[in-house]
């Protein structure tokens, strides 16, 4: 059946090309079918030991192959043959649709983070750091995350004026020297008419690009620039291979610091029964993740995401927001955001739900049992939130909770915003799914599941 669905998925693509004028509801239906069919076909191929998402993307994106070599995944130290292969890869590559959506998310979050850090109590004495920076630009000229972060300050005159008082540090680590050179070139274009080395004095920005692996190079940079004890936003976008938990723990213990990490659970599932592969132990901080091998196929991904969520919590981040970013082809990437502040979580959720719908991507909440893809639209879909609220109420004494408690649950335990939860509760009451009454002693609205 899955094979037939895959054929149907290809036919949907042809239909979209042949008939470009479609209603909004039809486009949504076709995109949903496209995503589901692609995901099912991917599971069939993975079960038959055919190439997984990472293998297929590696054929298009050279960084996937490179990161397997540099130790961000399980392949171990590079052989001479692999080093040769790395050297032959192009400096820049094409950006996947969900990569562009991800970068739009980064941009929108940085538009919120930078003003808070520069205008607030820290007065710009903060660090933005990347462990896998790449060349900073894609084949079509679109900017990568280093340029997006740099532009956040350079294009905002009010932030530039304030950052002069205390330098904002921007630290980038990249494995290949030619990509470091390209990143330096791209940043110099953005910095013009100032030279990069003139930025500390003239613009209040210190930029350093260093060749090497994220571990230990990034830690060395953070040490040299005396970043510890001040806020750090670390983007550890390894394209899914994860990062050593020791680094995450150190950032978590640092004041007002946050991490953004990408993860691909299927990478770890493949090597759960290979004790000689130690990378997963370093990412999770223990070997218990290997119990994923005992889980049924349909549970493996969710089980690993739950374990990794526990790992990031255990590292010291009180708030962990994890979600799956899915594009129209069904290709997906898990993003994990760790923070210790309500405001950081609030701003990240605001950024999430403002990503441009034109990228044709959507979200999945790993906690949603139906794993519905929520297409990014001007008016977000909230069916998954309704299911999660219902399940939450079913688990409460007397199947009841206050509106405040429900909104707090949605804020801390789902990908949804407080305002979205409040609207859904109101709809559920109007449609008779719940009973809403005013508690006389507590002076609060109490919601009870029918």
Phi, psi and omega in degrees: 000320182296323179297320179294323178297323179297319176298318178299321179301318178292325178293325176300319179300316181296320180298320180294324180289319185288330183232081186289340183268102183232151175289163180299318180294324178292318178300319179297316181296316180296319180294319178297315178299317180301314181295313183294317180296319179297318181295317180294317179297323179296321179294321179298314181294322179295321179294333179267012179063033174271173184303136178271184182306315185295319180297316181294320180292330180298332179292335180260321188249108184299337183293334178297315180293319183297319184290330174298324181287317188281004173098004178286345172236211194261003191283346176086194186295148182288141171273170178298325179296319179292322177299320178297318180297319178300316184294335182273350181288148178295158181288320180241164182213173179285146178268129174294157177305317182286342173293318179293322176295319179299317180291329174295323175297313178304313182301314183291327177289317180296328176298339177263320185291312184301312179300321179296317183286327183273321182271344185274204187298330183279344174052039175088358180277066188223170183229132168251125186226144176231138179262347182219067194285330185068194184278354177087357182208155179254173186301329181272006179090355180290144185284147170270183186298325178299318180289324178299315179295316181297316181296331181304322179271312187296332182266001179244105185300322181293324178289322178300316182296320183282327184288343179298329184294319177220129187293134167276128180264131178236110188243130185231133177242134179216141186290319188262139183292324181291329176284327173299317180297318181293319178298318178298320179296316182292320178293324178297322177298316181292330183281337183310136014272359178277142172284155182302320182286351176267352184297319182304316183280320188269332186232356178072030180230126174254121181244130172222134178242128182226137178280138177152177174280153182302327178241111020254007190299317182295318178298321179298318178297316179297323177294311185297325181269008177053050183277337184292143184091359179226160185300140176229132166250111184253119175261110184247070187267081184271014185060035168105350183281350180077175181223161181299134184294336180300319179293317180298317180298319182293321178293321180298326180281349181279142184296138173052037183251155185217158176229148169237120185234142173256148184215141172237101186302328184296336177300318184284323180302323185295332187244018182298329181264017180245087185299338180287345178271108190262353186301318180299323178298322180289327180287315183272342180083009179193177179257002182292341177300337182293347176294354175301333179297337181272352184276149175296155186306318185288347182257350190301310184297310181297322181297316180293320179297320177298318179295320181290325175301316177298323179297315181291321173301312182296334178291337178129000177273118183286333179243126177233119177250115178235140182203161180256128177261121187239132177260180188293346178269353184094353176292140186220162178211135177270132174248136181235122181245127179242131179211164177248011186232137177302320183295321178299316178296317180299314183292324178293320178293322176300316180297318180306311188274005175250005177301142184300122178298339183297344179284351177066033181247171178210177181243153165234135174271119181303341181275346181284117183298332180276348180050046179288135174278120182262101182296139179286113183223168178299325177243098188301147174283140185232018179299320180296320178297320178300316178297317182293322177294317178300314179297322178296316180295321179298332181273354183268153174303133181062015178054039185227154174197156177285162177300320179299316181295322179293316179295323178293321175300312181298320181295317187267337190239003178223178178274001187268160179271161179301316181297324178294320179295318179299318179294320180294319177300318178298316178296318180298322178291318180294328181269001176082012178284333179224163176252130181245118180228155178272124179279118187295321182283318186273346180056042180225154175279129179250133181253128179237132180286134178289000000 
